[in-house]
Amino acid sequence: MADYQFTDYFEKEVLRKRPYLKKEWCTRVLDSPLRSEPQEGNRHRFWGRIPELGDRYLRVITLGDKVTIHNAFPDRRFTP
């Protein structure tokens, strides 16, 4: 398991705007993503299903190192 980190943006903005999110869910998605792909700006997207989130899919955005979590949100448009 990787040693995950979180950006200041994630800690101060994402968790404030989405207080229901748990860091554990984000790291679980990165450990076993259903899909991942590069994103513009040297970032990466990862998706995973979270049963505790009503079986919805969580999109987690990391920096280029793939271990620093920058953003996360339920992705209603994701289809596996």
C-alpha positions as CSV (number, residue, x, y, z in Angstrom):
1,M,0.0,0.0,0.0
2,A,1.3,3.4,-0.9
3,D,2.0,6.1,1.6
4,Y,-0.7,8.6,0.5
5,Q,-0.6,12.3,1.0
6,F,-3.2,15.1,0.7
7,T,-2.8,18.6,-0.8
8,D,-3.7,21.6,1.2
9,Y,-6.5,22.2,-1.3
10,F,-8.0,18.8,-0.4
11,E,-7.6,19.3,3.3
12,K,-9.0,22.9,3.4
13,E,-11.5,23.0,0.5
14,V,-12.6,19.6,-0.6
15,L,-13.3,18.3,2.9
16,R,-15.0,21.5,3.8
17,K,-17.3,21.4,0.7
18,R,-17.9,17.7,1.0
19,P,-17.7,16.8,4.7
20,Y,-19.3,13.4,4.1
21,L,-16.1,12.2,2.2
22,K,-13.6,10.1,4.0
23,K,-9.9,9.9,3.3
24,E,-10.1,6.2,3.7
25,W,-12.5,6.0,0.7
26,C,-10.0,7.9,-1.5
27,T,-7.1,5.7,-0.6
28,R,-9.3,2.6,-1.2
29,V,-10.0,3.8,-4.7
30,L,-6.3,4.4,-5.4
31,D,-5.5,0.9,-4.1
32,S,-8.1,-0.8,-6.3
33,P,-9.4,1.5,-9.0
34,L,-12.0,0.3,-11.5
35,R,-10.5,2.6,-14.0
36,S,-7.7,5.2,-14.1
37,E,-6.4,7.6,-16.8
38,P,-4.1,10.5,-17.1
39,Q,-5.6,14.0,-17.0
40,E,-4.4,17.3,-18.3
41,G,-2.1,19.3,-16.0
42,N,0.0,16.3,-14.9
43,R,-2.8,14.8,-12.9
44,H,-4.5,11.4,-12.8
45,R,-8.1,10.3,-12.4
46,F,-9.1,7.2,-10.6
47,W,-12.6,5.7,-10.1
48,G,-13.9,3.3,-7.5
49,R,-17.3,2.1,-6.1
50,I,-17.9,3.0,-2.5
51,P,-20.7,1.0,-0.8
52,E,-20.9,3.4,2.1
53,L,-21.6,6.2,-0.4
54,G,-24.8,4.5,-1.5
55,D,-22.9,2.3,-3.9
56,R,-21.9,5.4,-5.9
57,Y,-18.7,5.9,-7.8
58,L,-16.0,8.2,-6.4
59,R,-13.6,10.0,-8.7
60,V,-10.3,10.7,-7.0
61,I,-7.8,13.1,-8.6
62,T,-4.1,12.9,-7.8
63,L,-1.0,14.9,-8.7
64,G,1.4,13.4,-11.2
65,D,3.0,11.2,-8.5
66,K,-0.3,9.2,-8.2
67,V,0.0,9.3,-4.3
68,T,-0.9,12.9,-3.5
69,I,-4.7,13.2,-3.4
70,H,-5.9,16.6,-4.7
71,N,-9.6,16.3,-5.2
72,A,-12.5,13.7,-4.8
73,F,-16.2,13.7,-5.6
74,P,-19.0,11.4,-6.4
75,D,-19.1,11.0,-10.2
76,R,-22.7,10.5,-11.4
77,R,-21.8,10.1,-15.0
78,F,-19.2,7.3,-14.5
79,T,-20.2,4.0,-16.1
80,P,-17.9,1.0,-15.5
